[in-house]
């Protein structure tokens, strides 16, 4: 089952968020991650959905940030974080979280979802096309870091 995260979920989501960051080779930072998530949720700067098992354990989460498409003149959601704990993979949680993100798009009359993932993320690079995402081979992606 997927549902919006609540403040009561913060500790569990922070644990998953920390595991997600470790997956991307970032150092553990549980307290800082918890504060980061709390700030996003308190300020309504992101939307977080969780996948909950029948026993009530949080198996995974997805975090989305609102953007806008000027050319389409509509809201566009950035699917920034998607993670399912290794103990719960292969049970449909990732697809359920993506479905929750799609429903958010419909409810907010957005024009779609965008995401990026590392080329080395073999799990994600198999999942996203299976979930209906199309790899953009027509545009260049650039970044600038401070």
N, CA, C and O atoms as a GROMACS GRO file, in nm:
protein
  584
    1UNK      N    1   0.084  -0.118   0.000
    1UNK     CA    2   0.000   0.000   0.000
    1UNK      C    3   0.089   0.125   0.000
    1UNK      O    4   0.190   0.130   0.071
    2UNK      N    5   0.052   0.222  -0.079
    2UNK     CA    6   0.121   0.351  -0.077
    2UNK      C    7   0.028   0.456  -0.020
    2UNK      O    8  -0.094   0.447  -0.030
    3UNK      N    9   0.091   0.556   0.041
    3UNK     CA   10   0.014   0.665   0.100
    3UNK      C   11   0.108   0.783   0.118
    3UNK      O   12   0.230   0.767   0.116
    4UNK      N   13   0.052   0.903   0.136
    4UNK     CA   14   0.137   1.018   0.167
    4UNK      C   15   0.207   0.998   0.302
    4UNK      O   16   0.148   0.946   0.396
    5UNK      N   17   0.331   1.041   0.309
    5UNK     CA   18   0.403   1.036   0.436
    5UNK      C   19   0.345   1.139   0.531
    5UNK      O   20   0.297   1.244   0.489
    6UNK      N   21   0.350   1.108   0.658
    6UNK     CA   22   0.304   1.200   0.763
    6UNK      C   23   0.422   1.230   0.855
    6UNK      O   24   0.524   1.162   0.849
    7UNK      N   25   0.409   1.331   0.940
    7UNK     CA   26   0.517   1.358   1.037
    7UNK      C   27   0.550   1.236   1.124
    7UNK      O   28   0.664   1.221   1.167
    8UNK      N   29   0.453   1.151   1.150
    8UNK     CA   30   0.478   1.031   1.230
    8UNK      C   31   0.571   0.932   1.159
    8UNK      O   32   0.632   0.847   1.223
    9UNK      N   33   0.583   0.945   1.028
    9UNK     CA   34   0.670   0.856   0.949
    9UNK      C   35   0.814   0.905   0.941
    9UNK      O   36   0.900   0.836   0.887
   10UNK      N   37   0.840   1.022   0.994
   10UNK     CA   38   0.968   1.089   0.969
   10UNK      C   39   1.090   1.004   1.004
   10UNK      O   40   1.184   0.998   0.925
   11UNK      N   41   1.090   0.939   1.119
   11UNK     CA   42   1.207   0.858   1.157
   11UNK      C   43   1.228   0.743   1.059
   11UNK      O   44   1.342   0.716   1.019
   12UNK      N   45   1.122   0.676   1.020
   12UNK     CA   46   1.134   0.563   0.926
   12UNK      C   47   1.176   0.610   0.788
   12UNK      O   48   1.260   0.547   0.723
   13UNK      N   49   1.120   0.720   0.742
   13UNK     CA   50   1.158   0.773   0.611
   13UNK      C   51   1.302   0.822   0.614
   13UNK      O   52   1.376   0.805   0.518
   14UNK      N   53   1.343   0.882   0.726
   14UNK     CA   54   1.482   0.929   0.738
   14UNK      C   55   1.578   0.811   0.730
   14UNK      O   56   1.685   0.824   0.669
   15UNK      N   57   1.544   0.699   0.789
   15UNK     CA   58   1.628   0.579   0.779
   15UNK      C   59   1.640   0.535   0.632
   15UNK      O   60   1.750   0.508   0.584
   16UNK      N   61   1.527   0.529   0.563
   16UNK     CA   62   1.529   0.490   0.422
   16UNK      C   63   1.605   0.592   0.338
   16UNK      O   64   1.679   0.555   0.247
   17UNK      N   65   1.588   0.719   0.368
   17UNK     CA   66   1.657   0.826   0.297
   17UNK      C   67   1.808   0.812   0.316
   17UNK      O   68   1.885   0.832   0.221
   18UNK      N   69   1.851   0.778   0.436
   18UNK     CA   70   1.993   0.757   0.462
   18UNK      C   71   2.046   0.639   0.380
   18UNK      O   72   2.155   0.646   0.323
   19UNK      N   73   1.970   0.531   0.376
   19UNK     CA   74   2.009   0.414   0.296
   19UNK      C   75   2.016   0.450   0.147
   19UNK      O   76   2.104   0.403   0.075
   20UNK      N   77   1.922   0.531   0.103
   20UNK     CA   78   1.921   0.579  -0.036
   20UNK      C   79   2.048   0.657  -0.067
   20UNK      O   80   2.111   0.636  -0.171
   21UNK      N   81   2.086   0.747   0.022
   21UNK     CA   82   2.207   0.827   0.001
   21UNK      C   83   2.331   0.738   0.001
   21UNK      O   84   2.423   0.762  -0.078
   22UNK      N   85   2.335   0.639   0.087
   22UNK     CA   86   2.447   0.545   0.089
   22UNK      C   87   2.454   0.470  -0.043
   22UNK      O   88   2.564   0.445  -0.095
   23UNK      N   89   2.339   0.432  -0.099
   23UNK     CA   90   2.334   0.367  -0.230
   23UNK      C   91   2.405   0.452  -0.335
   23UNK      O   92   2.472   0.400  -0.424
   24UNK      N   93   2.391   0.584  -0.324
   24UNK     CA   94   2.456   0.677  -0.417
   24UNK      C   95   2.593   0.723  -0.365
   24UNK      O   96   2.642   0.830  -0.402
   25UNK      N   97   2.652   0.641  -0.279
   25UNK     CA   98   2.790   0.659  -0.231
   25UNK      C   99   2.812   0.790  -0.155
   25UNK      O  100   2.919   0.850  -0.163
   26UNK      N  101   2.710   0.833  -0.083
   26UNK     CA  102   2.722   0.949   0.005
   26UNK      C  103   2.742   0.898   0.147
   26UNK      O  104   2.697   0.788   0.181
   27UNK      N  105   2.810   0.975   0.231
   27UNK     CA  106   2.832   0.930   0.369
   27UNK      C  107   2.702   0.928   0.449
   27UNK      O  108   2.609   1.005   0.422
   28UNK      N  109   2.697   0.840   0.546
   28UNK     CA  110   2.579   0.834   0.632
   28UNK      C  111   2.560   0.968   0.703
   28UNK      O  112   2.657   1.029   0.748
   29UNK      N  113   2.437   1.012   0.712
   29UNK     CA  114   2.405   1.139   0.777
   29UNK      C  115   2.258   1.134   0.820
   29UNK      O  116   2.175   1.210   0.770
   30UNK      N  117   2.229   1.044   0.912
   30UNK     CA  118   2.090   1.019   0.951
   30UNK      C  119   2.022   1.142   1.010
   30UNK      O  120   1.911   1.176   0.968
   31UNK      N  121   2.085   1.208   1.105
   31UNK     CA  122   2.022   1.325   1.169
   31UNK      C  123   2.003   1.438   1.070
   31UNK      O  124   1.898   1.503   1.068
   32UNK      N  125   2.105   1.462   0.987
   32UNK     CA  126   2.095   1.569   0.888
   32UNK      C  127   1.988   1.537   0.783
   32UNK      O  128   1.914   1.625   0.740
   33UNK      N  129   1.980   1.411   0.743
   33UNK     CA  130   1.876   1.370   0.649
   33UNK      C  131   1.737   1.384   0.706
   33UNK      O  132   1.644   1.425   0.636
   34UNK      N  133   1.723   1.351   0.834
   34UNK     CA  134   1.593   1.366   0.899
   34UNK      C  135   1.552   1.513   0.899
   34UNK      O  136   1.436   1.546   0.872
   35UNK      N  137   1.646   1.601   0.931
   35UNK     CA  138   1.615   1.744   0.932
   35UNK      C  139   1.582   1.794   0.792
   35UNK      O  140   1.490   1.874   0.775
   36UNK      N  141   1.656   1.747   0.693
   36UNK     CA  142   1.631   1.785   0.554
   36UNK      C  143   1.488   1.747   0.515
   36UNK      O  144   1.415   1.828   0.458
   37UNK      N  145   1.450   1.624   0.545
   37UNK     CA  146   1.314   1.578   0.512
   37UNK      C  147   1.208   1.656   0.590
   37UNK      O  148   1.105   1.694   0.535
   38UNK      N  149   1.234   1.680   0.718
   38UNK     CA  150   1.138   1.755   0.800
   38UNK      C  151   1.118   1.894   0.743
   38UNK      O  152   1.006   1.944   0.736
   39UNK      N  153   1.228   1.958   0.703
   39UNK     CA  154   1.217   2.092   0.643
   39UNK      C  155   1.137   2.089   0.515
   39UNK      O  156   1.051   2.175   0.494
   40UNK      N  157   1.162   1.992   0.428
   40UNK     CA  158   1.088   1.985   0.302
   40UNK      C  159   0.939   1.965   0.330
   40UNK      O  160   0.855   2.029   0.268
   41UNK      N  161   0.908   1.876   0.422
   41UNK     CA  162   0.767   1.847   0.452
   41UNK      C  163   0.700   1.967   0.521
   41UNK      O  164   0.589   2.005   0.484
   42UNK      N  165   0.768   2.026   0.620
   42UNK     CA  166   0.710   2.140   0.693
   42UNK      C  167   0.683   2.258   0.600
   42UNK      O  168   0.581   2.326   0.613
   43UNK      N  169   0.774   2.282   0.509
   43UNK     CA  170   0.762   2.396   0.418
   43UNK      C  171   0.682   2.364   0.293
   43UNK      O  172   0.663   2.449   0.205
   44UNK      N  173   0.634   2.240   0.285
   44UNK     CA  174   0.558   2.194   0.169
   44UNK      C  175   0.637   2.214   0.039
   44UNK      O  176   0.582   2.253  -0.064
   45UNK      N  177   0.767   2.186   0.048
   45UNK     CA  178   0.855   2.200  -0.068
   45UNK      C  179   0.869   2.070  -0.146
   45UNK      O  180   0.927   2.068  -0.255
   46UNK      N  181   0.818   1.962  -0.091
   46UNK     CA  182   0.819   1.835  -0.162
   46UNK      C  183   0.698   1.754  -0.119
   46UNK      O  184   0.633   1.785  -0.019
   47UNK      N  185   0.671   1.650  -0.195
   47UNK     CA  186   0.567   1.554  -0.161
   47UNK      C  187   0.636   1.420  -0.147
   47UNK      O  188   0.711   1.378  -0.235
   48UNK      N  189   0.609   1.352  -0.036
   48UNK     CA  190   0.668   1.221  -0.011
   48UNK      C  191   0.556   1.119   0.004
   48UNK      O  192   0.461   1.139   0.079
   49UNK      N  193   0.570   1.010  -0.070
   49UNK     CA  194   0.481   0.895  -0.055
   49UNK      C  195   0.564   0.780   0.000
   49UNK      O  196   0.683   0.769  -0.029
   50UNK      N  197   0.501   0.696   0.079
   50UNK     CA  198   0.568   0.579   0.133
   50UNK      C  199   0.495   0.452   0.089
   50UNK      O  200   0.375   0.453   0.065
   51UNK      N  201   0.573   0.345   0.079
   51UNK     CA  202   0.517   0.212   0.055
   51UNK      C  203   0.520   0.140   0.188
   51UNK      O  204   0.626   0.126   0.251
   52UNK      N  205   0.405   0.093   0.232
   52UNK     CA  206   0.392   0.029   0.363
   52UNK      C  207   0.354  -0.117   0.345
   52UNK      O  208   0.265  -0.149   0.266
   53UNK      N  209   0.422  -0.204   0.417
   53UNK     CA  210   0.391  -0.347   0.410
   53UNK      C  211   0.266  -0.376   0.492
   53UNK      O  212   0.218  -0.290   0.565
   54UNK      N  213   0.215  -0.497   0.479
   54UNK     CA  214   0.097  -0.538   0.557
   54UNK      C  215   0.123  -0.532   0.707
   54UNK      O  216   0.030  -0.514   0.786
   55UNK      N  217   0.249  -0.548   0.747
   55UNK     CA  218   0.283  -0.544   0.890
   55UNK      C  219   0.307  -0.402   0.940
   55UNK      O  220   0.333  -0.382   1.059
   56UNK      N  221   0.299  -0.302   0.851
   56UNK     CA  222   0.316  -0.163   0.891
   56UNK      C  223   0.456  -0.108   0.875
   56UNK      O  224   0.481   0.008   0.907
   57UNK      N  225   0.549  -0.190   0.827
   57UNK     CA  226   0.687  -0.145   0.803
   57UNK      C  227   0.690  -0.061   0.677
   57UNK      O  228   0.624  -0.094   0.578
   58UNK      N  229   0.768   0.048   0.679
   58UNK     CA  230   0.786   0.126   0.558
   58UNK      C  231   0.894   0.060   0.473
   58UNK      O  232   1.009   0.047   0.516
   59UNK      N  233   0.856   0.019   0.354
   59UNK     CA  234   0.947  -0.053   0.264
   59UNK      C  235   1.023   0.042   0.174
   59UNK      O  236   1.134   0.010   0.131
   60UNK      N  237   0.966   0.159   0.144
   60UNK     CA  238   1.031   0.251   0.052
   60UNK      C  239   0.959   0.384   0.050
   60UNK      O  240   0.858   0.405   0.117
   61UNK      N  241   1.015   0.474  -0.030
   61UNK     CA  242   0.956   0.608  -0.042
   61UNK      C  243   0.989   0.665  -0.179
   61UNK      O  244   1.080   0.620  -0.248
   62UNK      N  245   0.912   0.766  -0.216
   62UNK     CA  246   0.941   0.847  -0.333
   62UNK      C  247   0.922   0.993  -0.289
   62UNK      O  248   0.828   1.026  -0.217
   63UNK      N  249   1.014   1.079  -0.334
   63UNK     CA  250   1.004   1.222  -0.303
   63UNK      C  251   1.000   1.300  -0.434
   63UNK      O  252   1.082   1.280  -0.523
   64UNK      N  253   0.903   1.388  -0.444
   64UNK     CA  254   0.881   1.466  -0.565
   64UNK      C  255   0.888   1.614  -0.533
   64UNK      O  256   0.842   1.660  -0.429
   65UNK      N  257   0.947   1.688  -0.626
   65UNK     CA  258   0.957   1.833  -0.612
   65UNK      C  259   0.878   1.899  -0.724
   65UNK      O  260   0.884   1.855  -0.839
   66UNK      N  261   0.803   2.006  -0.693
   66UNK     CA  262   0.726   2.075  -0.797
   66UNK      C  263   0.816   2.166  -0.880
   66UNK      O  264   0.899   2.241  -0.828
   67UNK      N  265   0.798   2.159  -1.010
   67UNK     CA  266   0.862   2.247  -1.107
   67UNK      C  267   0.753   2.299  -1.199
   67UNK      O  268   0.635   2.267  -1.182
   68UNK      N  269   0.793   2.380  -1.296
   68UNK     CA  270   0.699   2.426  -1.396
   68UNK      C  271   0.764   2.416  -1.533
   68UNK      O  272   0.884   2.436  -1.547
   69UNK      N  273   0.685   2.384  -1.632
   69UNK     CA  274   0.729   2.383  -1.771
   69UNK      C  275   0.677   2.510  -1.836
   69UNK      O  276   0.556   2.528  -1.851
   70UNK      N  277   0.767   2.597  -1.876
   70UNK     CA  278   0.727   2.723  -1.941
   70UNK      C  279   0.666   2.696  -2.078
   70UNK      O  280   0.568   2.760  -2.117
   71UNK      N  281   0.724   2.602  -2.151
   71UNK     CA  282   0.673   2.578  -2.286
   71UNK      C  283   0.535   2.514  -2.284
   71UNK      O  284   0.455   2.536  -2.375
   72UNK      N  285   0.508   2.434  -2.182
   72UNK     CA  286   0.376   2.371  -2.171
   72UNK      C  287   0.282   2.448  -2.078
   72UNK      O  288   0.163   2.419  -2.068
   73UNK      N  289   0.339   2.548  -2.009
   73UNK     CA  290   0.264   2.633  -1.917
   73UNK      C  291   0.185   2.551  -1.814
   73UNK      O  292   0.067   2.577  -1.789
   74UNK      N  293   0.253   2.452  -1.757
   74UNK     CA  294   0.190   2.367  -1.656
   74UNK      C  295   0.293   2.325  -1.554
   74UNK      O  296   0.414   2.338  -1.574
   75UNK      N  297   0.242   2.274  -1.443
   75UNK     CA  298   0.328   2.215  -1.340
   75UNK      C  299   0.392   2.089  -1.399
   75UNK      O  300   0.335   2.019  -1.482
   76UNK      N  301   0.513   2.064  -1.352
   76UNK     CA  302   0.589   1.946  -1.389
   76UNK      C  303   0.651   1.895  -1.260
   76UNK      O  304   0.706   1.974  -1.183
   77UNK      N  305   0.644   1.766  -1.234
   77UNK     CA  306   0.700   1.711  -1.111
   77UNK      C  307   0.833   1.643  -1.137
   77UNK      O  308   0.849   1.568  -1.233
   78UNK      N  309   0.929   1.671  -1.050
   78UNK     CA  310   1.060   1.606  -1.054
   78UNK      C  311   1.055   1.489  -0.956
   78UNK      O  312   1.043   1.508  -0.835
   79UNK      N  313   1.064   1.369  -1.010
   79UNK     CA  314   1.074   1.250  -0.926
   79UNK      C  315   1.222   1.241  -0.888
   79UNK      O  316   1.303   1.184  -0.961
   80UNK      N  317   1.254   1.298  -0.773
   80UNK     CA  318   1.395   1.314  -0.736
   80UNK      C  319   1.452   1.193  -0.664
   80UNK      O  320   1.567   1.156  -0.686
   81UNK      N  321   1.372   1.131  -0.580
   81UNK     CA  322   1.420   1.020  -0.498
   81UNK      C  323   1.320   0.906  -0.501
   81UNK      O  324   1.201   0.926  -0.476
   82UNK      N  325   1.368   0.787  -0.531
   82UNK     CA  326   1.286   0.666  -0.523
   82UNK      C  327   1.375   0.558  -0.466
   82UNK      O  328   1.482   0.529  -0.518
   83UNK      N  329   1.329   0.498  -0.357
   83UNK     CA  330   1.410   0.395  -0.292
   83UNK      C  331   1.321   0.293  -0.224
   83UNK      O  332   1.225   0.328  -0.156
   84UNK      N  333   1.354   0.167  -0.245
   84UNK     CA  334   1.291   0.057  -0.172
   84UNK      C  335   1.403  -0.021  -0.106
   84UNK      O  336   1.501  -0.058  -0.171
   85UNK      N  337   1.388  -0.046   0.022
   85UNK     CA  338   1.490  -0.119   0.097
   85UNK      C  339   1.511  -0.257   0.035
   85UNK      O  340   1.417  -0.320  -0.012
   86UNK      N  341   1.636  -0.302   0.036
   86UNK     CA  342   1.672  -0.430  -0.026
   86UNK      C  343   1.586  -0.546   0.025
   86UNK      O  344   1.558  -0.639  -0.051
   87UNK      N  345   1.545  -0.542   0.150
   87UNK     CA  346   1.463  -0.650   0.206
   87UNK      C  347   1.323  -0.657   0.144
   87UNK      O  348   1.253  -0.757   0.160
   88UNK      N  349   1.284  -0.550   0.074
   88UNK     CA  350   1.147  -0.542   0.022
   88UNK      C  351   1.141  -0.529  -0.130
   88UNK      O  352   1.034  -0.505  -0.186
   89UNK      N  353   1.254  -0.544  -0.196
   89UNK     CA  354   1.254  -0.531  -0.342
   89UNK      C  355   1.190  -0.653  -0.407
   89UNK      O  356   1.184  -0.761  -0.349
   90UNK      N  357   1.143  -0.632  -0.530
   90UNK     CA  358   1.082  -0.741  -0.604
   90UNK      C  359   0.939  -0.771  -0.563
   90UNK      O  360   0.884  -0.874  -0.600
   91UNK      N  361   0.879  -0.681  -0.484
   91UNK     CA  362   0.742  -0.702  -0.436
   91UNK      C  363   0.644  -0.600  -0.492
   91UNK      O  364   0.529  -0.595  -0.449
   92UNK      N  365   0.689  -0.519  -0.588
   92UNK     CA  366   0.600  -0.423  -0.652
   92UNK      C  367   0.595  -0.286  -0.586
   92UNK      O  368   0.518  -0.201  -0.629
   93UNK      N  369   0.675  -0.263  -0.483
   93UNK     CA  370   0.670  -0.135  -0.413
   93UNK      C  371   0.714  -0.019  -0.502
   93UNK      O  372   0.654   0.088  -0.498
   94UNK      N  373   0.819  -0.039  -0.582
   94UNK     CA  374   0.866   0.070  -0.669
   94UNK      C  375   0.758   0.113  -0.768
   94UNK      O  376   0.733   0.232  -0.786
   95UNK      N  377   0.695   0.016  -0.830
   95UNK     CA  378   0.589   0.050  -0.927
   95UNK      C  379   0.471   0.116  -0.857
   95UNK      O  380   0.409   0.206  -0.913
   96UNK      N  381   0.439   0.072  -0.736
   96UNK     CA  382   0.329   0.134  -0.661
   96UNK      C  383   0.363   0.279  -0.626
   96UNK      O  384   0.276   0.366  -0.632
   97UNK      N  385   0.488   0.306  -0.590
   97UNK     CA  386   0.530   0.443  -0.561
   97UNK      C  387   0.526   0.530  -0.686
   97UNK      O  388   0.486   0.646  -0.680
   98UNK      N  389   0.566   0.474  -0.799
   98UNK     CA  390   0.558   0.547  -0.926
   98UNK      C  391   0.411   0.575  -0.960
   98UNK      O  392   0.378   0.683  -1.007
   99UNK      N  393   0.325   0.480  -0.935
   99UNK     CA  394   0.181   0.502  -0.959
   99UNK      C  395   0.127   0.614  -0.871
   99UNK      O  396   0.043   0.693  -0.915
  100UNK      N  397   0.174   0.622  -0.746
  100UNK     CA  398   0.131   0.732  -0.658
  100UNK      C  399   0.178   0.865  -0.714
  100UNK      O  400   0.106   0.964  -0.708
  101UNK      N  401   0.300   0.868  -0.768
  101UNK     CA  402   0.352   0.990  -0.830
  101UNK      C  403   0.269   1.029  -0.952
  101UNK      O  404   0.240   1.147  -0.973
  102UNK      N  405   0.232   0.931  -1.031
  102UNK     CA  406   0.147   0.958  -1.148
  102UNK      C  407   0.012   1.015  -1.106
  102UNK      O  408  -0.040   1.107  -1.168
  103UNK      N  409  -0.043   0.959  -1.000
  103UNK     CA  410  -0.172   1.008  -0.951
  103UNK      C  411  -0.160   1.153  -0.904
  103UNK      O  412  -0.250   1.234  -0.926
  104UNK      N  413  -0.049   1.186  -0.840
  104UNK     CA  414  -0.025   1.324  -0.799
  104UNK      C  415  -0.024   1.415  -0.923
  104UNK      O  416  -0.078   1.525  -0.919
  105UNK      N  417   0.037   1.370  -1.030
  105UNK     CA  418   0.039   1.448  -1.155
  105UNK      C  419  -0.103   1.473  -1.204
  105UNK      O  420  -0.138   1.585  -1.243
  106UNK      N  421  -0.183   1.370  -1.203
  106UNK     CA  422  -0.321   1.386  -1.249
  106UNK      C  423  -0.397   1.484  -1.160
  106UNK      O  424  -0.466   1.573  -1.208
  107UNK      N  425  -0.383   1.467  -1.028
  107UNK     CA  426  -0.456   1.550  -0.933
  107UNK      C  427  -0.416   1.696  -0.940
  107UNK      O  428  -0.498   1.785  -0.914
  108UNK      N  429  -0.290   1.723  -0.974
  108UNK     CA  430  -0.242   1.862  -0.981
  108UNK      C  431  -0.244   1.916  -1.123
  108UNK      O  432  -0.195   2.026  -1.150
  109UNK      N  433  -0.300   1.838  -1.215
  109UNK     CA  434  -0.310   1.876  -1.357
  109UNK      C  435  -0.172   1.911  -1.415
  109UNK      O  436  -0.158   2.003  -1.496
  110UNK      N  437  -0.072   1.835  -1.371
  110UNK     CA  438   0.064   1.854  -1.420
  110UNK      C  439   0.078   1.791  -1.559
  110UNK      O  440  -0.004   1.709  -1.600
  111UNK      N  441   0.183   1.831  -1.629
  111UNK     CA  442   0.206   1.778  -1.763
  111UNK      C  443   0.294   1.652  -1.761
  111UNK      O  444   0.311   1.588  -1.865
  112UNK      N  445   0.349   1.616  -1.647
  112UNK     CA  446   0.426   1.493  -1.641
  112UNK      C  447   0.525   1.487  -1.528
  112UNK      O  448   0.530   1.572  -1.440
  113UNK      N  449   0.604   1.381  -1.535
  113UNK     CA  450   0.711   1.354  -1.439
  113UNK      C  451   0.843   1.349  -1.513
  113UNK      O  452   0.849   1.298  -1.625
  114UNK      N  453   0.947   1.401  -1.453
  114UNK     CA  454   1.081   1.383  -1.507
  114UNK      C  455   1.169   1.327  -1.396
  114UNK      O  456   1.142   1.345  -1.277
  115UNK      N  457   1.274   1.259  -1.436
  115UNK     CA  458   1.368   1.205  -1.339
  115UNK      C  459   1.503   1.184  -1.407
  115UNK      O  460   1.514   1.184  -1.529
  116UNK      N  461   1.603   1.168  -1.323
  116UNK     CA  462   1.734   1.128  -1.372
  116UNK      C  463   1.786   1.021  -1.279
  116UNK      O  464   1.751   1.018  -1.161
  117UNK      N  465   1.869   0.935  -1.330
  117UNK     CA  466   1.935   0.836  -1.248
  117UNK      C  467   2.072   0.808  -1.306
  117UNK      O  468   2.096   0.830  -1.425
  118UNK      N  469   2.160   0.760  -1.223
  118UNK     CA  470   2.295   0.729  -1.268
  118UNK      C  471   2.292   0.614  -1.370
  118UNK      O  472   2.208   0.524  -1.360
  119UNK      N  473   2.381   0.619  -1.464
  119UNK     CA  474   2.390   0.511  -1.561
  119UNK      C  475   2.425   0.379  -1.493
  119UNK      O  476   2.393   0.272  -1.544
  120UNK      N  477   2.490   0.388  -1.379
  120UNK     CA  478   2.529   0.268  -1.305
  120UNK      C  479   2.414   0.211  -1.221
  120UNK      O  480   2.429   0.103  -1.163
  121UNK      N  481   2.301   0.280  -1.213
  121UNK     CA  482   2.186   0.232  -1.137
  121UNK      C  483   2.112   0.130  -1.223
  121UNK      O  484   2.012   0.163  -1.288
  122UNK      N  485   2.160   0.009  -1.222
  122UNK     CA  486   2.102  -0.096  -1.308
  122UNK      C  487   1.957  -0.124  -1.274
  122UNK      O  488   1.876  -0.147  -1.363
  123UNK      N  489   1.924  -0.123  -1.146
  123UNK     CA  490   1.786  -0.148  -1.104
  123UNK      C  491   1.693  -0.041  -1.161
  123UNK      O  492   1.592  -0.072  -1.222
  124UNK      N  493   1.729   0.086  -1.140
  124UNK     CA  494   1.646   0.195  -1.190
  124UNK      C  495   1.638   0.199  -1.341
  124UNK      O  496   1.532   0.227  -1.397
  125UNK      N  497   1.748   0.172  -1.407
  125UNK     CA  498   1.749   0.177  -1.553
  125UNK      C  499   1.671   0.062  -1.617
  125UNK      O  500   1.639   0.068  -1.735
  126UNK      N  501   1.641  -0.041  -1.541
  126UNK     CA  502   1.548  -0.145  -1.589
  126UNK      C  503   1.405  -0.110  -1.550
  126UNK      O  504   1.311  -0.136  -1.626
  127UNK      N  505   1.389  -0.050  -1.432
  127UNK     CA  506   1.256  -0.019  -1.379
  127UNK      C  507   1.186   0.090  -1.459
  127UNK      O  508   1.071   0.073  -1.498
  128UNK      N  509   1.253   0.202  -1.484
  128UNK     CA  510   1.185   0.317  -1.540
  128UNK      C  511   1.125   0.292  -1.679
  128UNK      O  512   1.011   0.332  -1.702
  129UNK      N  513   1.195   0.229  -1.772
  129UNK     CA  514   1.129   0.197  -1.899
  129UNK      C  515   1.010   0.103  -1.880
  129UNK      O  516   0.908   0.116  -1.948
  130UNK      N  517   1.024   0.006  -1.788
  130UNK     CA  518   0.914  -0.087  -1.761
  130UNK      C  519   0.794  -0.012  -1.706
  130UNK      O  520   0.680  -0.056  -1.725
  131UNK      N  521   0.818   0.100  -1.638
  131UNK     CA  522   0.710   0.179  -1.580
  131UNK      C  523   0.656   0.285  -1.677
  131UNK      O  524   0.571   0.366  -1.640
  132UNK      N  525   0.705   0.284  -1.800
  132UNK     CA  526   0.652   0.375  -1.902
  132UNK      C  527   0.734   0.500  -1.925
  132UNK      O  528   0.694   0.584  -2.007
  133UNK      N  529   0.846   0.518  -1.855
  133UNK     CA  530   0.932   0.634  -1.878
  133UNK      C  531   1.013   0.613  -2.005
  133UNK      O  532   1.052   0.501  -2.038
  134UNK      N  533   1.037   0.722  -2.075
  134UNK     CA  534   1.112   0.718  -2.201
  134UNK      C  535   1.245   0.788  -2.180
  134UNK      O  536   1.249   0.901  -2.131
  135UNK      N  537   1.354   0.722  -2.217
  135UNK     CA  538   1.486   0.782  -2.208
  135UNK      C  539   1.497   0.894  -2.311
  135UNK      O  540   1.473   0.872  -2.430
  136UNK      N  541   1.533   1.012  -2.266
  136UNK     CA  542   1.546   1.129  -2.354
  136UNK      C  543   1.685   1.126  -2.417
  136UNK      O  544   1.785   1.154  -2.351
  137UNK      N  545   1.689   1.093  -2.543
  137UNK     CA  546   1.817   1.090  -2.616
  137UNK      C  547   1.832   1.211  -2.708
  137UNK      O  548   1.929   1.219  -2.783
  138UNK      N  549   1.736   1.304  -2.701
  138UNK     CA  550   1.738   1.421  -2.789
  138UNK      C  551   1.796   1.546  -2.723
  138UNK      O  552   1.833   1.640  -2.792
  139UNK      N  553   1.804   1.546  -2.591
  139UNK     CA  554   1.848   1.666  -2.520
  139UNK      C  555   1.974   1.638  -2.442
  139UNK      O  556   1.998   1.526  -2.396
  140UNK      N  557   2.055   1.739  -2.427
  140UNK     CA  558   2.173   1.729  -2.343
  140UNK      C  559   2.136   1.771  -2.202
  140UNK      O  560   2.055   1.862  -2.182
  141UNK      N  561   2.194   1.707  -2.107
  141UNK     CA  562   2.173   1.739  -1.967
  141UNK      C  563   2.302   1.802  -1.915
  141UNK      O  564   2.409   1.742  -1.927
  142UNK      N  565   2.293   1.919  -1.860
  142UNK     CA  566   2.408   1.991  -1.807
  142UNK      C  567   2.386   2.018  -1.659
  142UNK      O  568   2.272   2.025  -1.613
  143UNK      N  569   2.494   2.032  -1.586
  143UNK     CA  570   2.482   2.071  -1.446
  143UNK      C  571   2.596   2.166  -1.412
  143UNK      O  572   2.699   2.170  -1.478
  144UNK      N  573   2.573   2.242  -1.307
  144UNK     CA  574   2.674   2.333  -1.254
  144UNK      C  575   2.668   2.322  -1.104
  144UNK      O  576   2.562   2.338  -1.044
  145UNK      N  577   2.781   2.297  -1.042
  145UNK     CA  578   2.788   2.283  -0.897
  145UNK      C  579   2.869   2.396  -0.837
  145UNK      O  580   2.967   2.442  -0.896
  146UNK      N  581   2.827   2.441  -0.722
  146UNK     CA  582   2.900   2.545  -0.649
  146UNK      C  583   3.020   2.480  -0.580
  146UNK      O  584   3.096   2.550  -0.512
   0.00000   0.00000   0.00000
